[in-house]
Amino acid sequence: MITNASCTIYNQLEDGSYKRTYIPAVFWRDVRGTEVKKYGAENASTVIVTVFADQLHDYVPASDFCGYGWTADPNGQRTVIIKGKCELEDITEVLEQRDAYTINDAVEALFGSANMQHVRMGAV
Protein backbone atom coordinates (compact mmCIF):
# COMPACT_ATOMS: atom_id res chain seq x y z
CA MET A 1 0.00 0.00 0.00
CA ILE A 2 1.45 3.32 -1.09
CA THR A 3 -0.11 6.50 0.22
CA ASN A 4 0.89 10.05 -0.60
CA ALA A 5 -1.98 12.26 0.59
CA SER A 6 -5.08 12.62 2.67
CA CYS A 7 -8.53 13.63 1.48
CA THR A 8 -11.91 14.83 2.63
CA ILE A 9 -15.07 13.38 1.11
CA TYR A 10 -18.38 15.23 1.07
CA ASN A 11 -21.39 12.94 0.55
CA GLN A 12 -24.69 14.58 -0.31
CA LEU A 13 -27.53 13.35 1.88
CA GLU A 14 -31.17 12.96 0.87
CA ASP A 15 -32.12 16.31 2.42
CA GLY A 16 -29.51 18.12 0.28
CA SER A 17 -26.99 18.69 3.06
CA TYR A 18 -23.48 17.23 2.97
CA LYS A 19 -21.67 14.89 5.36
CA ARG A 20 -17.91 15.39 5.65
CA THR A 21 -15.48 12.49 6.18
CA TYR A 22 -11.70 12.84 6.52
CA ILE A 23 -9.49 9.97 5.30
CA PRO A 24 -5.88 10.38 6.47
CA ALA A 25 -4.07 8.02 4.05
CA VAL A 26 -4.93 7.62 0.35
CA PHE A 27 -3.06 7.36 -2.94
CA TRP A 28 -3.84 10.55 -4.91
CA ARG A 29 -2.83 10.83 -8.57
CA ASP A 30 -3.35 14.15 -10.40
CA VAL A 31 -3.60 14.42 -14.14
CA ARG A 32 -3.65 18.13 -14.92
CA GLY A 33 -4.45 19.28 -18.42
CA THR A 34 -6.28 21.62 -20.73
CA GLU A 35 -8.27 20.65 -23.78
CA VAL A 36 -8.15 23.13 -26.64
CA LYS A 37 -11.40 23.30 -28.58
CA LYS A 38 -12.63 25.37 -31.47
CA TYR A 39 -14.00 28.13 -29.22
CA GLY A 40 -11.38 28.14 -26.47
CA ALA A 41 -9.66 26.04 -23.86
CA GLU A 42 -11.43 23.88 -21.27
CA ASN A 43 -10.20 22.28 -18.07
CA ALA A 44 -9.30 18.62 -18.62
CA SER A 45 -7.84 17.89 -15.19
CA THR A 46 -8.77 14.61 -13.49
CA VAL A 47 -7.73 12.70 -10.39
CA ILE A 48 -7.69 9.07 -9.37
CA VAL A 49 -7.87 8.36 -5.64
CA THR A 50 -7.36 4.91 -4.15
CA VAL A 51 -8.46 4.17 -0.60
CA PHE A 52 -6.92 0.98 0.77
CA ALA A 53 -8.38 -1.59 3.14
CA ASP A 54 -7.02 -0.07 6.37
CA GLN A 55 -9.02 3.13 5.68
CA LEU A 56 -12.28 1.41 4.67
CA HIS A 57 -13.65 0.79 8.17
CA ASP A 58 -16.45 3.40 7.68
CA TYR A 59 -17.04 2.67 3.98
CA VAL A 60 -20.58 1.82 2.89
CA PRO A 61 -21.41 0.63 -0.65
CA ALA A 62 -23.30 3.28 -2.60
CA SER A 63 -26.46 1.15 -2.79
CA ASP A 64 -26.59 0.89 1.04
CA PHE A 65 -25.59 4.48 1.93
CA CYS A 66 -28.12 6.25 4.14
CA GLY A 67 -25.96 8.84 5.90
CA TYR A 68 -23.75 6.65 8.07
CA GLY A 69 -20.09 6.27 7.15
CA TRP A 70 -19.00 7.43 3.69
CA THR A 71 -19.40 6.23 0.13
CA ALA A 72 -18.16 6.83 -3.40
CA ASP A 73 -21.33 7.28 -5.42
CA PRO A 74 -20.88 8.49 -9.00
CA ASN A 75 -24.48 7.77 -10.03
CA GLY A 76 -26.77 8.88 -7.24
CA GLN A 77 -26.22 11.75 -4.83
CA ARG A 78 -23.35 14.12 -5.51
CA THR A 79 -20.00 13.15 -3.98
CA VAL A 80 -17.19 15.70 -3.78
CA ILE A 81 -13.58 14.88 -2.91
CA ILE A 82 -10.91 17.39 -1.95
CA LYS A 83 -7.22 16.82 -1.37
CA GLY A 84 -6.10 17.20 2.24
CA LYS A 85 -8.06 17.96 5.36
CA CYS A 86 -10.87 20.42 4.73
CA GLU A 87 -12.84 21.96 7.58
CA LEU A 88 -15.27 23.92 5.39
CA GLU A 89 -18.97 23.23 5.96
CA ASP A 90 -20.50 25.17 3.03
CA ILE A 91 -20.33 23.08 -0.16
CA THR A 92 -20.14 26.17 -2.38
CA GLU A 93 -16.94 27.19 -0.58
CA VAL A 94 -15.60 23.64 -0.94
CA LEU A 95 -16.22 23.62 -4.69
CA GLU A 96 -14.29 26.87 -5.05
CA GLN A 97 -11.13 25.20 -3.70
CA ARG A 98 -8.39 24.34 -6.19
CA ASP A 99 -8.22 20.64 -5.29
CA ALA A 100 -11.98 19.92 -5.13
CA TYR A 101 -13.39 17.40 -7.61
CA THR A 102 -16.72 15.66 -8.22
CA ILE A 103 -16.56 11.86 -8.31
CA ASN A 104 -17.71 10.44 -11.64
CA ASP A 105 -16.39 6.87 -11.41
CA ALA A 106 -15.93 4.39 -8.57
CA VAL A 107 -14.71 0.81 -8.47
CA GLU A 108 -15.15 -1.31 -5.34
CA ALA A 109 -12.51 -4.04 -5.20
CA LEU A 110 -13.69 -5.60 -1.95
CA PHE A 111 -12.64 -9.17 -2.68
CA GLY A 112 -9.50 -11.24 -2.19
CA SER A 113 -7.18 -10.86 0.75
CA ALA A 114 -7.58 -7.89 3.09
CA ASN A 115 -4.31 -6.41 1.83
CA MET A 116 -5.67 -6.22 -1.72
CA GLN A 117 -9.08 -4.68 -1.00
CA HIS A 118 -9.57 -1.04 -2.01
CA VAL A 119 -11.94 1.52 -3.50
CA ARG A 120 -10.73 3.51 -6.50
CA MET A 121 -12.46 6.76 -7.40
CA GLY A 122 -12.10 8.88 -10.51
CA ALA A 123 -13.09 12.53 -10.40
CA VAL A 124 -13.19 15.63 -12.58
C-alpha positions, 0 to 999 in steps of 0.5 A, spaced: 500 500 500 502 506 497 499 513 500 501 520 498 496 524 501 489 525 505 482 527 502 476 529 505 469 526 502 463 530 502 457 525 501 450 529 499 444 526 503 437 525 501 435 532 504 440 536 500 446 537 506 453 534 505 456 529 510 464 530 511 469 524 512 476 525 513 481 519 510 488 520 512 491 516 508 490 515 500 493 514 494 492 521 490 494 521 482 493 528 479 492 528 471 492 536 470 491 538 463 487 543 458 483 541 452 483 546 446 477 546 442 474 550 437 472 556 441 477 556 447 480 552 452 477 547 457 479 544 463 481 537 462 484 535 469 482 529 473 484 525 479 484 518 481 484 516 488 485 509 491 483 508 498 486 501 501 483 496 506 485 499 512 481 506 511 475 502 509 472 501 516 467 506 515 465 505 507 458 503 505 457 501 498 453 506 494 447 502 494 446 501 502 448 508 503 443 512 508 448 517 511 452 513 516 459 512 514 462 514 507 461 512 500 463 513 493 457 514 489 458 516 481 451 515 479 446 517 485 447 523 490 453 528 488 459 526 492 465 531 492 472 529 494 478 534 496 485 533 497 487 534 504 483 535 510 478 540 509 474 543 515 469 547 510 462 546 511 458 550 506 459 546 499 459 552 495 466 554 498 468 547 498 467 547 490 471 553 489 477 550 492 483 548 487 483 541 489 476 539 489 473 534 484 466 531 483 466 523 483 464 520 476 467 513 477 468 508 482 470 501 483 469 497 489 474 491 489 472 488 496 474 481 494 480 477 495 485 478 501 484 484 506 491 487 503 488 487 496 481 490 497 480 497 495 476 503 493 478 507 487 475 513 485 475 517 478 473 525 479 473 531 474 
